[in-house]
Amino acid sequence: MTDEQKNLWKDIVASFNTETLEVRKQLAVRKIELRTLWSQPEVDEARVEKLSNEVADLKAELWKMHDKYVLKCRKTFGEKGWECPGHN
């Protein structure tokens, strides 16, 4: 990878991390809340259902963002062999 390509790749990774930060934070908070609910002796079923739906929605949103950046990376670099941001 040339220095210019390395810099461009770093910019794409930084942009991905910045753009997804709020969604990742919200997802982490909802997962912790859900785990906390499950540890209670009496589970609030309505709250569990609401949080479960929020977790699913946030995961879907994050995957859409992930795919956007993987496509951007592939369009920029093609099939070069280095990993695109968020590509796990």
Protein Blocks (a to p, Z undefined) as FASTA:
>chain_A
ZZklmmmmmmmmmmmmmmmmmmmmmmmmmmmmmmmmmmpmbdcfklmmmmmmmmmmmmmm
mmmmmmmmmmmmmmmnopnopacehiZZ
